Amino acid sequence: MLNSEKIKITVLGTGTSSGIPLLTCTCAVCSSIDTKDKRLRCSIFIEHKGKNILVDIGPDFRQQMLRENIQKIDAVLVTHAHHDHVAGLDEIRAYNFSMGRDIDVYANEIAEMELRKHFDYIFNDNKYPGIAGVNIIPIKKEKFIAEGIEVIPVEVLHHKLPVVAFRVGDFAYITDIKTISNEEFEKLKGVKVLILSVLRHQEHFSHFNLEDGLAFIEKLKPEKTYFIHLSHNFGKHKDIEKTLPENIYLAYDGLKILV
């Protein structure tokens, strides 16, 4: 049985917004038969202190839950409201039915506005029977408690859009990052295990490329880092991982990490 004080992370998806394989693409990565080159949209599942917390709920949510046989979700943390990170919100109704309650969804002000706009039927006062039941819990830059677990939000910028990274104990999850302030970076100091978004080798206006990611790791100095949000332009899993420095890895869908 898992020690409840340990943090178990299941990496549900590691691909960029289009996933891998990309529709209609016949490149070497998209055509690869290596299962580690099959990447659903980014999300992780955290088990800690007997609670199950989902970070992001993208368009592959149903497939990810079935693959991992996840029977309970106590809370959802939202990094930002881009489609590839929240499109599966409606599917949470299955957990409403099985658990017999609404589920708390933690989001910053911008993400909350977008969720209420794109899923207006969920938040309508005259709700249709059977609609997903969620409670939006607003978060800012201060730490908060989700289901008895202390969570430290860390604001990063995805071009100009504020995105929330999350720290739980010695673990941190950062997606869709291009820049971070010194003040927010301080919140990450001492992290031992980091999951970090790194899109590709080439420069990108709103995402870390490999050079950006390696510089960030050199500054933060976690014990281990796993890259996610990978584009098919990055290359094949087995080829890229051979080139990475010690204790830096490419994550893959289904990876389990214990912190």
C-alpha atoms as one frame of an Amber mdcrd trajectory, in Angstrom:
protein
   0.000   0.000   0.000   1.220   3.515  -0.821   2.534   5.480   2.160   0.008
   8.312   2.420   2.778  10.783   3.238   4.495  10.020  -0.058   3.380  11.825
  -3.195   2.601   9.532  -6.121   2.327  11.210  -9.502   0.893   9.482 -12.549
   1.688  11.308 -15.760  -1.526  11.077 -17.765  -0.380  12.905 -20.899   2.831
  14.486 -22.195   1.979  15.903 -25.608   1.492  19.442 -26.795  -1.916  20.839
 -27.784  -2.205  18.635 -30.877  -0.955  15.453 -29.239   1.272  12.871 -30.913
   0.627  11.528 -33.461  -0.555  14.783 -34.992  -3.536  14.277 -37.261  -2.507
  13.807 -40.928   1.230  13.860 -40.079   3.512  11.101 -41.374   6.803  12.280
 -39.852   9.111   9.802 -38.124   7.799  10.682 -34.668   4.123  10.507 -35.568
   4.728   7.239 -37.429   6.756   5.700 -34.608   5.592   2.376 -33.149   7.303
   3.130 -29.826   4.540   3.564 -27.235   6.579   6.329 -25.575   6.098   8.402
 -28.736   2.294   8.246 -28.353   1.445  11.355 -26.356  -1.978  12.485 -25.136
  -2.571  16.057 -23.960  -0.871  17.107 -20.721  -2.293  16.226 -17.327  -1.110
  14.569 -14.116  -2.805  12.698 -11.277  -1.548  13.179  -7.705  -2.194  10.718
  -4.869  -1.281  12.104  -1.456  -2.607  11.679   2.091  -5.386   9.438   0.823
  -6.648  12.055  -1.633  -6.719  12.093  -5.435  -6.020  15.399  -7.155  -6.118
  15.928 -10.900  -4.101  18.699 -12.529  -5.843  19.815 -15.725  -8.658  17.997
 -17.466  -8.010  18.072 -21.194  -9.680  16.535 -24.240  -8.125  13.103 -23.548
  -9.450  12.966 -19.961 -11.837  10.047 -20.522  -9.201   7.938 -22.246  -6.656
   8.709 -19.524  -9.044   7.777 -16.708  -9.935   4.488 -18.378  -6.295   3.635
 -19.028  -5.295   4.226 -15.397  -8.550   2.851 -13.919  -9.031   5.950 -11.760
 -12.196   5.587  -9.689 -12.147   8.755  -7.576 -11.215  12.415  -8.051 -11.333
  14.627  -4.974 -10.317  17.920  -6.621  -9.097  19.424  -9.875  -6.363  22.049
 -10.190  -6.460  24.118 -13.388  -3.254  25.623 -14.774  -5.066  27.702 -17.409
  -8.139  27.429 -19.601  -6.684  26.659 -23.027  -8.622  23.878 -24.770  -5.901
  21.248 -24.399  -5.975  21.706 -20.614  -9.710  21.932 -19.799 -11.776  20.520
 -22.671 -12.680  17.381 -20.719 -14.452  19.188 -17.877 -17.897  17.926 -18.891
 -16.710  14.320 -18.468 -16.267  14.802 -14.730 -19.993  14.146 -14.378 -19.238
  10.408 -14.279 -17.386  11.035 -11.004 -20.231  13.221  -9.735 -22.558  10.269
 -10.240 -20.274   7.642  -8.687 -19.115   9.809  -5.771 -22.468  11.466  -5.155
 -21.169  15.033  -4.954 -19.908  18.046  -6.858 -16.134  18.368  -7.262 -14.061
  21.426  -6.369 -12.132  22.961  -9.256  -9.368  25.403  -8.291  -8.613  28.102
 -10.871  -7.302  31.650 -11.084  -9.588  34.524 -12.082  -8.802  34.390 -15.812
  -9.278  30.626 -16.015 -12.535  30.836 -14.060 -13.919  33.410 -16.496 -13.000
  31.207 -19.458 -14.488  28.083 -17.883 -17.745  29.872 -17.155 -17.869  31.132
 -20.733 -17.015  27.888 -22.533 -19.037  25.664 -20.209 -21.866  28.089 -19.531
 -24.420  25.269 -19.396 -22.574  23.775 -16.394 -22.804  27.030 -14.455 -26.281
  28.082 -15.569 -28.755  28.627 -12.727 -31.286  26.486 -14.591 -29.085  23.423
 -14.908 -30.166  20.586 -17.156 -30.438  17.297 -15.209 -27.255  15.230 -15.369
 -24.904  18.149 -16.082 -21.442  18.032 -14.528 -21.326  19.364 -10.977 -18.314
  21.522 -10.125 -17.559  24.201  -7.568 -15.067  26.810  -8.738 -12.666  27.736
  -5.926 -10.791  30.956  -6.808  -7.042  30.948  -6.228  -4.534  33.775  -6.279
  -0.808  33.723  -5.528  -1.069  32.572  -1.912  -0.884  28.939  -0.825  -4.189
  27.151  -0.329  -5.510  23.870   1.032  -7.182  21.427  -1.346  -8.731  18.410
   0.363  -6.343  18.791   3.297  -3.259  19.118   1.065  -1.196  22.310   1.028
  -0.689  23.602  -2.499   1.596  26.481  -3.458   0.541  28.211  -6.697   3.372
  29.634  -8.789   2.525  32.101 -11.542   4.361  31.755 -14.843   3.645  33.464
 -18.152   2.638  31.673 -21.340   3.543  34.617 -23.579   1.314  37.163 -21.759
  -1.176  34.740 -20.223  -0.771  33.961 -16.501  -0.549  30.196 -15.998  -0.544
  28.543 -12.587   2.175  26.030 -11.792   1.656  23.972  -8.641   3.985  22.863
  -5.866   3.053  20.108  -3.422   5.795  19.375  -0.919   9.029  18.627  -2.742
   7.275  18.256  -6.114   6.384  20.917  -8.687   4.484  20.817 -11.981   5.015
  23.580 -14.547   3.315  23.642 -17.918   3.127  26.264 -20.707   5.927  28.455
 -19.387   7.923  31.099 -21.202   8.885  33.448 -18.355   8.715  33.631 -14.566
   9.357  36.504 -12.154  12.082  36.290  -9.519   9.443  36.467  -6.797   7.539
  33.467  -8.152  10.762  31.530  -8.818  11.566  31.774  -5.100   8.508  29.597
  -4.369  10.140  26.731  -6.260  13.429  26.655  -4.391  14.125  23.312  -2.724
  11.947  21.310  -5.115  13.383  17.817  -5.550  11.282  16.522  -8.432  10.147
  18.803 -11.239   7.859  18.200 -14.214   8.541  20.947 -16.744   7.076  21.946
 -20.093   9.659  21.978 -22.914   8.166  22.125 -26.393  10.996  21.538 -28.855
  14.560  22.510 -29.837  13.626  25.658 -31.771  12.788  28.963 -30.088   9.074
  29.562 -29.426   7.315  32.790 -28.449   5.214  31.274 -25.639   6.915  28.041
 -24.577  10.297  26.968 -23.234  12.465  25.298 -25.810  15.149  22.819 -24.740
  17.739  25.532 -24.148  15.305  27.481 -21.946  14.425  24.360 -19.979  18.027
  23.390 -19.325  18.871  26.916 -18.163  15.880  26.871 -15.790  16.987  23.528
 -14.330  20.548  24.765 -13.882  19.206  27.685 -11.857  16.684  25.710  -9.764
  18.778  22.529  -9.341  16.079  19.917  -8.649  17.241  16.347  -8.103  15.247
  15.054 -11.059  13.378  16.705 -13.916  10.910  15.249 -16.406  10.010  17.101
 -19.606   6.414  17.260 -20.854   4.282  19.175 -23.397   6.439  17.753 -26.169
   5.948  18.493 -29.853   6.518  15.993 -32.628   9.211  18.436 -33.790  11.279
  17.518 -30.736  12.157  14.039 -32.004  11.723  10.438 -30.912  11.744   9.627
 -27.221  14.656   7.183 -27.365  16.802   9.552 -29.446  16.244  12.667 -27.348
  16.652  11.008 -23.959  20.167   9.823 -24.930  21.230  13.449 -25.347  19.896
  14.799 -22.033  22.119  15.567 -19.033  22.115  13.318 -15.973  18.866  13.218
 -13.986  16.866  14.884 -16.774  14.362  12.701 -18.604  11.542  12.811 -21.105
   8.305  11.877 -19.378   5.951   9.488 -21.145   2.255   8.734 -20.816   1.636
   6.422 -17.880   4.900   7.214 -16.079   4.681   6.816 -12.276   6.843   8.996
 -10.004   7.150   8.701  -6.220   8.359  11.737  -4.267
